Amino acid sequence: MIRIVRDIATAFQFLTRLPLKRLPYDTSGLSRSAKFFPLVGLAIGALGSVVYLGLVRHLPVAIAALLSLAFLVLATGGLHEDGLADVADAFGGGWNREQILAILKDRRIGTFGALAIFLSVGLRLLLLANLPLGRFAAYVVSSQVLCRWTALPLGCMLPAACESSGQGARIARQISAGSLAIGTLITVAIVLCALRRAMWAPILSTLAVTLLSGVYYWRRIGGVTGDCFGATNQLAEIAVYLCGVWRL
């Protein structure tokens, strides 16, 4: 029981900027804690929904959506946005594996990275502002849970693209099949409770994003980095929001 609590705390410490400094951060247990990443998404998504639903009665929808999105970004310290920007710069500007990995190590943001962040923030803002009010919380929670689940199959199936001591290397090919199964059950249970029969489109969209991005990383650099996890996270979040506004 104590280990489970520690693993959950590690997941929150790694993925958020919530004040948990009193608890020791166990880097060696990061891969083990990954099965609880969806629980982090549940907490962040629920809080983000509270922000929106509390403000939308008093502010225009677009402003409420912007403040809710700002909370989601600040709660994670822009961790996933940073990964998206680095991946966009690297894969957009690198012609081969060596160039891509070299650009990934460069902390500066280039043109591709700036465009990726602009498009990601813009798309999410528009999609959040157009989600049905009665389904807003359901889709935001589901998106935050599903986008964090993507780290599990990527970390289970793909090796680290380069030898390093970075956080990505502590997850790549380090997540067990058991952790993947437990994390998947947690994810499906939460999304089922949130969306009921409407859960299939978000789940299938997330699976497609994860599979396609994973294959792409494998073919271009032979594995994944921490930035790759962040980029796939962002793409999956957008995909789930898109399911929420799609009109049949």
Secondary structure, 3 states (H helix, E strand, C coil): CHHHHHHHHHHHHHHCCCCCCCCCCCHHHHHHHHHHHHHHHHHHHHHHHHHHHHHCCCCCHHHHHHHHHHHHHHHCCCHHHHHHHHHHHHHHHCCCHHHHHHHHCCCCCCHHHHHHHHHHHHHHHHHHHHCCHHHHHHHHHHHHHHHHHCHHHHHHHCCECCCCCCCHHHCCCCCCHHHHHHHHHHHHHHHHHHHHHHHHHHHHHHHHHHHHHHHHHHHHHCCECHHHHHHHHHHHHHHHHHHHHCCC
